[in-house]
Amino acid sequence: MNHEYFMKEALNLAQAALEQGEFPVGSVLVYKNKIIATGKREGTAKSVTNEVDHAEIIALRNLAGMDSFNEISRKKLTIYCTMEPCLMCFGAILLSGIGTIVYAYEDVMGGGTSCDTKNLTPLYKNSRITIVPGILRKESLDIFKMYFYNPSNIYWKGSLLASYTLSQK
C-alpha cells in the first residue's frame, strides 16, 4: 500500500472541507489498492454543530451503500483519516471489521485509537486492527492550523486541540 498516496487523497478532502468552512477532516477507504468510498467532515460550519457527520462515518455510510458491499473482505480494507479517529469513529471502524487505520494527525483531545479494548465487551475486545499513525502529519497539521487561525471558525476554538495544534512547529 502506498500510504502517502492515499493520505494525499484524504488531505484533498480535508482541504475541500476547510474551503467550505468545515472542520478539515477527510477520509478514504481503500480496497485492493483502490479508493472505494470517501467522506469529509460536515456539520461544523453552522450555528448548531452536528456531532455525527464525521468524515469516517460518512465514508462508512458510502461504503455500506455500494452494490458490491457484501463481496468486500472488510479485513482487507484500509481507512485513511487526516485526523486520528475519535472514539465514536473508532468504534464504528471496529464494528465494520476494517483491518487497518492510517491517520495523519493525532487528536490529543478526542482520539480513540489508544483505547484499551481488552477491558471492553467481546465485540470490541476481539477486534484485531492495525493502526499506522503519523503519515503526512505535517501536511495535515498545516490544514488544521489554517482552520484554527481563521477567526470565523468557531468549532473547537479555544479547546485543548486548538491550543495544541497552534503550538506545533
C-alpha atoms as an extended CHARMM CRD file, in Angstrom:
* protein
*
       169  EXT
         1         1  MET       CA              0.0000000000        0.0000000000        0.0000000000  PROA      1               0.0000000000
         2         2  ASN       CA              1.1930000000        3.4720000000       -0.7950000000  PROA      2               0.0000000000
         3         3  HSD       CA              0.1070000000        5.2000000000        2.4140000000  PROA      3               0.0000000000
         4         4  GLU       CA              1.2670000000        8.6360000000        1.2850000000  PROA      4               0.0000000000
         5         5  TYR       CA             -0.6900000000        8.4840000000       -1.9840000000  PROA      5               0.0000000000
         6         6  PHE       CA             -3.9640000000        7.6020000000       -0.2620000000  PROA      6               0.0000000000
         7         7  MET       CA             -3.3820000000       10.0560000000        2.5830000000  PROA      7               0.0000000000
         8         8  LYS       CA             -2.9310000000       12.8110000000       -0.0190000000  PROA      8               0.0000000000
         9         9  GLU       CA             -6.3790000000       11.9220000000       -1.3120000000  PROA      9               0.0000000000
        10        10  ALA       CA             -7.7820000000       12.2300000000        2.2210000000  PROA      10              0.0000000000
        11        11  LEU       CA             -5.9480000000       15.5510000000        2.6090000000  PROA      11              0.0000000000
        12        12  ASN       CA             -7.6330000000       16.7990000000       -0.5910000000  PROA      12              0.0000000000
        13        13  LEU       CA            -10.9900000000       16.0650000000        1.0430000000  PROA      13              0.0000000000
        14        14  ALA       CA             -9.8750000000       17.8450000000        4.2240000000  PROA      14              0.0000000000
        15        15  GLN       CA             -8.8730000000       20.8640000000        2.1330000000  PROA      15              0.0000000000
        16        16  ALA       CA            -12.3040000000       20.8390000000        0.4660000000  PROA      16              0.0000000000
        17        17  ALA       CA            -13.9550000000       20.7340000000        3.9010000000  PROA      17              0.0000000000
        18        18  LEU       CA            -11.7660000000       23.6530000000        5.0270000000  PROA      18              0.0000000000
        19        19  GLU       CA            -12.7840000000       25.6670000000        1.9690000000  PROA      19              0.0000000000
        20        20  GLN       CA            -16.4380000000       25.0790000000        2.9120000000  PROA      20              0.0000000000
        21        21  GLY       CA            -15.7650000000       26.3360000000        6.4540000000  PROA      21              0.0000000000
        22        22  GLU       CA            -15.9990000000       22.8410000000        7.9200000000  PROA      22              0.0000000000
        23        23  PHE       CA            -13.6040000000       21.2050000000       10.3560000000  PROA      23              0.0000000000
        24        24  PRO       CA            -10.9330000000       19.8860000000        7.9610000000  PROA      24              0.0000000000
        25        25  VAL       CA            -11.0840000000       16.1220000000        8.2160000000  PROA      25              0.0000000000
        26        26  GLY       CA            -11.0740000000       13.8370000000        5.1960000000  PROA      26              0.0000000000
        27        27  SER       CA            -11.2490000000       10.0600000000        4.9720000000  PROA      27              0.0000000000
        28        28  VAL       CA            -10.8590000000        7.4800000000        2.2240000000  PROA      28              0.0000000000
        29        29  LEU       CA            -11.4960000000        3.7440000000        2.2770000000  PROA      29              0.0000000000
        30        30  VAL       CA             -9.1490000000        1.6420000000        0.1630000000  PROA      30              0.0000000000
        31        31  TYR       CA             -9.6720000000       -1.9280000000       -1.0340000000  PROA      31              0.0000000000
        32        32  LYS       CA             -7.2490000000       -3.7700000000       -3.2850000000  PROA      32              0.0000000000
        33        33  ASN       CA             -5.2320000000       -0.5830000000       -3.7950000000  PROA      33              0.0000000000
        34        34  LYS       CA             -8.2830000000        1.3720000000       -4.9970000000  PROA      34              0.0000000000
        35        35  ILE       CA            -10.3640000000        4.0770000000       -3.2870000000  PROA      35              0.0000000000
        36        36  ILE       CA            -13.8920000000        2.7540000000       -2.9550000000  PROA      36              0.0000000000
        37        37  ALA       CA            -15.5100000000        5.2710000000       -0.5690000000  PROA      37              0.0000000000
        38        38  THR       CA            -14.7740000000        8.7400000000        0.7690000000  PROA      38              0.0000000000
        39        39  GLY       CA            -16.0470000000       11.2240000000        3.3100000000  PROA      39              0.0000000000
        40        40  LYS       CA            -15.3120000000       14.6810000000        4.6200000000  PROA      40              0.0000000000
        41        41  ARG       CA            -16.4630000000       16.3340000000        7.8260000000  PROA      41              0.0000000000
        42        42  GLU       CA            -19.8330000000       18.0640000000        7.7370000000  PROA      42              0.0000000000
        43        43  GLY       CA            -21.9590000000       19.9340000000       10.2340000000  PROA      43              0.0000000000
        44        44  THR       CA            -19.4290000000       22.2340000000       11.8950000000  PROA      44              0.0000000000
        45        45  ALA       CA            -19.9120000000       25.3820000000        9.8220000000  PROA      45              0.0000000000
        46        46  LYS       CA            -23.4620000000       26.0510000000       11.0150000000  PROA      46              0.0000000000
        47        47  SER       CA            -24.6000000000       27.6290000000       14.2580000000  PROA      47              0.0000000000
        48        48  VAL       CA            -25.7780000000       24.2220000000       15.5220000000  PROA      48              0.0000000000
        49        49  THR       CA            -22.9920000000       21.6420000000       15.4100000000  PROA      49              0.0000000000
        50        50  ASN       CA            -23.7210000000       18.1450000000       14.1330000000  PROA      50              0.0000000000
        51        51  GLU       CA            -21.5260000000       15.6720000000       16.0210000000  PROA      51              0.0000000000
        52        52  VAL       CA            -22.4660000000       12.6700000000       13.9000000000  PROA      52              0.0000000000
        53        53  ASP       CA            -21.3040000000       13.5110000000       10.3850000000  PROA      53              0.0000000000
        54        54  HSD       CA            -17.6120000000       12.8350000000       10.8550000000  PROA      54              0.0000000000
        55        55  ALA       CA            -15.5420000000       12.0640000000        7.7610000000  PROA      55              0.0000000000
        56        56  GLU       CA            -15.0820000000        8.4240000000        8.7720000000  PROA      56              0.0000000000
        57        57  ILE       CA            -18.8060000000        7.8810000000        9.4150000000  PROA      57              0.0000000000
        58        58  ILE       CA            -19.6910000000        9.3900000000        6.0290000000  PROA      58              0.0000000000
        59        59  ALA       CA            -17.0940000000        7.1740000000        4.3180000000  PROA      59              0.0000000000
        60        60  LEU       CA            -18.5300000000        4.1180000000        6.1180000000  PROA      60              0.0000000000
        61        61  ARG       CA            -22.0650000000        5.0940000000        5.0300000000  PROA      61              0.0000000000
        62        62  ASN       CA            -20.8540000000        5.4380000000        1.4510000000  PROA      62              0.0000000000
        63        63  LEU       CA            -19.1870000000        2.0360000000        1.7140000000  PROA      63              0.0000000000
        64        64  ALA       CA            -22.3850000000        0.4290000000        3.0140000000  PROA      64              0.0000000000
        65        65  GLY       CA            -24.3070000000        1.9170000000        0.0770000000  PROA      65              0.0000000000
        66        66  MET       CA            -22.1370000000        0.2010000000       -2.5200000000  PROA      66              0.0000000000
        67        67  ASP       CA            -23.7070000000       -2.5550000000       -4.6210000000  PROA      67              0.0000000000
        68        68  SER       CA            -20.6750000000       -4.7760000000       -4.0010000000  PROA      68              0.0000000000
        69        69  PHE       CA            -20.6110000000       -4.1400000000       -0.2290000000  PROA      69              0.0000000000
        70        70  ASN       CA            -21.2450000000       -7.7780000000        0.7300000000  PROA      70              0.0000000000
        71        71  GLU       CA            -18.4940000000       -9.0180000000       -1.5970000000  PROA      71              0.0000000000
        72        72  ILE       CA            -15.7720000000       -6.9560000000        0.0890000000  PROA      72              0.0000000000
        73        73  SER       CA            -13.4600000000       -8.5610000000        2.6220000000  PROA      73              0.0000000000
        74        74  ARG       CA            -13.5990000000       -5.8210000000        5.2200000000  PROA      74              0.0000000000
        75        75  LYS       CA            -10.4570000000       -7.0980000000        6.9520000000  PROA      75              0.0000000000
        76        76  LYS       CA             -8.6200000000       -6.1120000000        3.7670000000  PROA      76              0.0000000000
        77        77  LEU       CA             -9.9470000000       -2.5430000000        3.9010000000  PROA      77              0.0000000000
        78        78  THR       CA             -7.7420000000        0.3480000000        4.9980000000  PROA      78              0.0000000000
        79        79  ILE       CA             -9.2240000000        3.6260000000        6.1590000000  PROA      79              0.0000000000
        80        80  TYR       CA             -7.1320000000        6.7740000000        5.7950000000  PROA      80              0.0000000000
        81        81  CYS       CA             -8.0030000000        9.6990000000        8.0530000000  PROA      81              0.0000000000
        82        82  THR       CA             -6.3920000000       13.1190000000        8.2020000000  PROA      82              0.0000000000
        83        83  MET       CA             -7.0020000000       13.1470000000       11.9510000000  PROA      83              0.0000000000
        84        84  GLU       CA             -6.9280000000       10.2680000000       14.4050000000  PROA      84              0.0000000000
        85        85  PRO       CA            -10.4750000000        8.8740000000       14.6380000000  PROA      85              0.0000000000
        86        86  CYS       CA            -12.4530000000        9.8690000000       17.7110000000  PROA      86              0.0000000000
        87        87  LEU       CA            -13.9440000000        7.2360000000       19.9970000000  PROA      87              0.0000000000
        88        88  MET       CA            -17.2390000000        7.1670000000       18.0590000000  PROA      88              0.0000000000
        89        89  CYS       CA            -15.4790000000        6.6720000000       14.7240000000  PROA      89              0.0000000000
        90        90  PHE       CA            -13.0010000000        4.1720000000       16.1760000000  PROA      90              0.0000000000
        91        91  GLY       CA            -15.9220000000        2.1000000000       17.4800000000  PROA      91              0.0000000000
        92        92  ALA       CA            -17.6890000000        2.2470000000       14.1080000000  PROA      92              0.0000000000
        93        93  ILE       CA            -14.4750000000        1.2320000000       12.3260000000  PROA      93              0.0000000000
        94        94  LEU       CA            -14.0250000000       -1.7290000000       14.6970000000  PROA      94              0.0000000000
        95        95  LEU       CA            -17.6550000000       -2.8050000000       14.2270000000  PROA      95              0.0000000000
        96        96  SER       CA            -17.2160000000       -2.5560000000       10.4550000000  PROA      96              0.0000000000
        97        97  GLY       CA            -14.3750000000       -5.0700000000       10.6080000000  PROA      97              0.0000000000
        98        98  ILE       CA            -11.8640000000       -2.8250000000        8.8500000000  PROA      98              0.0000000000
        99        99  GLY       CA             -8.3240000000       -4.2090000000        9.0630000000  PROA      99              0.0000000000
       100       100  THR       CA             -6.1910000000       -1.0600000000        9.1430000000  PROA      100             0.0000000000
       101       101  ILE       CA             -6.4570000000        2.5800000000       10.2100000000  PROA      101             0.0000000000
       102       102  VAL       CA             -3.8790000000        5.0040000000        8.8490000000  PROA      102             0.0000000000
       103       103  TYR       CA             -4.0490000000        8.5470000000       10.2110000000  PROA      103             0.0000000000
       104       104  ALA       CA             -2.0410000000       11.7210000000        9.7630000000  PROA      104             0.0000000000
       105       105  TYR       CA             -2.5130000000       13.9670000000       12.8000000000  PROA      105             0.0000000000
       106       106  GLU       CA             -3.0720000000       12.8500000000       16.3790000000  PROA      106             0.0000000000
       107       107  ASP       CA             -6.1890000000       14.0500000000       18.1770000000  PROA      107             0.0000000000
       108       108  VAL       CA             -4.8460000000       14.9070000000       21.6260000000  PROA      108             0.0000000000
       109       109  MET       CA             -8.2880000000       15.8640000000       22.8210000000  PROA      109             0.0000000000
       110       110  GLY       CA            -10.5210000000       13.1060000000       21.4960000000  PROA      110             0.0000000000
       111       111  GLY       CA             -8.5170000000       10.4450000000       19.6860000000  PROA      111             0.0000000000
       112       112  GLY       CA             -9.8540000000        6.9480000000       20.2020000000  PROA      112             0.0000000000
       113       113  THR       CA             -7.1770000000        4.6750000000       18.7540000000  PROA      113             0.0000000000
       114       114  SER       CA             -5.3060000000        4.2870000000       22.0390000000  PROA      114             0.0000000000
       115       115  CYS       CA             -8.4390000000        2.9400000000       23.7080000000  PROA      115             0.0000000000
       116       116  ASP       CA             -7.6120000000       -0.2580000000       25.5910000000  PROA      116             0.0000000000
       117       117  THR       CA            -10.1260000000       -2.6700000000       24.1030000000  PROA      117             0.0000000000
       118       118  LYS       CA             -9.0220000000       -5.5360000000       26.3890000000  PROA      118             0.0000000000
       119       119  ASN       CA            -11.4560000000       -4.3630000000       29.0750000000  PROA      119             0.0000000000
       120       120  LEU       CA            -14.3960000000       -3.9620000000       26.7260000000  PROA      120             0.0000000000
       121       121  THR       CA            -17.0450000000       -6.4940000000       25.7590000000  PROA      121             0.0000000000
       122       122  PRO       CA            -16.1250000000       -9.2760000000       23.2840000000  PROA      122             0.0000000000
       123       123  LEU       CA            -17.4870000000       -7.4340000000       20.2490000000  PROA      123             0.0000000000
       124       124  TYR       CA            -14.7220000000       -4.8410000000       20.6640000000  PROA      124             0.0000000000
       125       125  LYS       CA            -12.1790000000       -6.8370000000       22.6300000000  PROA      125             0.0000000000
       126       126  ASN       CA            -11.8930000000       -9.4770000000       19.9160000000  PROA      126             0.0000000000
       127       127  SER       CA            -11.4130000000       -6.9450000000       17.1090000000  PROA      127             0.0000000000
       128       128  ARG       CA             -7.9870000000       -7.0110000000       15.5440000000  PROA      128             0.0000000000
       129       129  ILE       CA             -6.8940000000       -3.8480000000       13.8070000000  PROA      129             0.0000000000
       130       130  THR       CA             -3.5830000000       -2.4100000000       12.6810000000  PROA      130             0.0000000000
       131       131  ILE       CA             -3.0370000000        1.2880000000       13.3990000000  PROA      131             0.0000000000
       132       132  VAL       CA             -0.4810000000        3.3430000000       11.4600000000  PROA      132             0.0000000000
       133       133  PRO       CA             -0.0750000000        6.9090000000       12.8290000000  PROA      133             0.0000000000
       134       134  GLY       CA              1.7130000000        9.9850000000       11.5270000000  PROA      134             0.0000000000
       135       135  ILE       CA              1.5070000000        9.5430000000        7.7360000000  PROA      135             0.0000000000
       136       136  LEU       CA              1.8190000000       13.0620000000        6.2220000000  PROA      136             0.0000000000
       137       137  ARG       CA              1.3230000000       14.5170000000        9.7040000000  PROA      137             0.0000000000
       138       138  LYS       CA              2.8410000000       17.9090000000        8.8000000000  PROA      138             0.0000000000
       139       139  GLU       CA              0.5590000000       18.3530000000        5.7980000000  PROA      139             0.0000000000
       140       140  SER       CA             -2.4780000000       17.6020000000        7.9420000000  PROA      140             0.0000000000
       141       141  LEU       CA             -1.1970000000       19.8260000000       10.7590000000  PROA      141             0.0000000000
       142       142  ASP       CA             -0.8500000000       22.7110000000        8.2910000000  PROA      142             0.0000000000
       143       143  ILE       CA             -4.5110000000       22.3700000000        7.2730000000  PROA      143             0.0000000000
       144       144  PHE       CA             -5.6300000000       22.3110000000       10.9170000000  PROA      144             0.0000000000
       145       145  LYS       CA             -3.5200000000       25.3860000000       11.6370000000  PROA      145             0.0000000000
       146       146  MET       CA             -5.2450000000       27.2130000000        8.7770000000  PROA      146             0.0000000000
       147       147  TYR       CA             -8.5850000000       26.2400000000       10.2900000000  PROA      147             0.0000000000
       148       148  PHE       CA             -7.7540000000       27.3830000000       13.8180000000  PROA      148             0.0000000000
       149       149  TYR       CA             -6.0440000000       30.6060000000       12.6850000000  PROA      149             0.0000000000
       150       150  ASN       CA             -9.2390000000       31.7060000000       10.9200000000  PROA      150             0.0000000000
       151       151  PRO       CA            -11.2920000000       33.6620000000       13.4970000000  PROA      151             0.0000000000
       152       152  SER       CA            -14.5720000000       32.8130000000       11.7380000000  PROA      152             0.0000000000
       153       153  ASN       CA            -14.0940000000       29.0960000000       12.5070000000  PROA      153             0.0000000000
       154       154  ILE       CA            -15.5240000000       28.6320000000       15.9830000000  PROA      154             0.0000000000
       155       155  TYR       CA            -15.7450000000       24.8390000000       16.1770000000  PROA      155             0.0000000000
       156       156  TRP       CA            -13.3140000000       23.7320000000       18.9250000000  PROA      156             0.0000000000
       157       157  LYS       CA            -11.9870000000       27.2940000000       19.1720000000  PROA      157             0.0000000000
       158       158  GLY       CA            -10.1060000000       27.7090000000       22.4750000000  PROA      158             0.0000000000
       159       159  SER       CA            -10.0090000000       23.9420000000       23.0330000000  PROA      159             0.0000000000
       160       160  LEU       CA             -7.0670000000       21.7470000000       24.0060000000  PROA      160             0.0000000000
       161       161  LEU       CA             -6.9360000000       20.6050000000       20.3780000000  PROA      161             0.0000000000
       162       162  ALA       CA             -6.7720000000       24.1890000000       19.0900000000  PROA      162             0.0000000000
       163       163  SER       CA             -4.0050000000       25.2460000000       21.5000000000  PROA      163             0.0000000000
       164       164  TYR       CA             -2.0260000000       22.0550000000       20.8920000000  PROA      164             0.0000000000
       165       165  THR       CA             -2.3480000000       22.4520000000       17.1220000000  PROA      165             0.0000000000
       166       166  LEU       CA             -1.3200000000       26.0850000000       17.1210000000  PROA      166             0.0000000000
       167       167  SER       CA              1.7030000000       25.3220000000       19.3260000000  PROA      167             0.0000000000
       168       168  GLN       CA              3.0770000000       22.6890000000       16.9300000000  PROA      168             0.0000000000
       169       169  LYS       CA              6.0480000000       23.5160000000       14.7080000000  PROA      169             0.0000000000
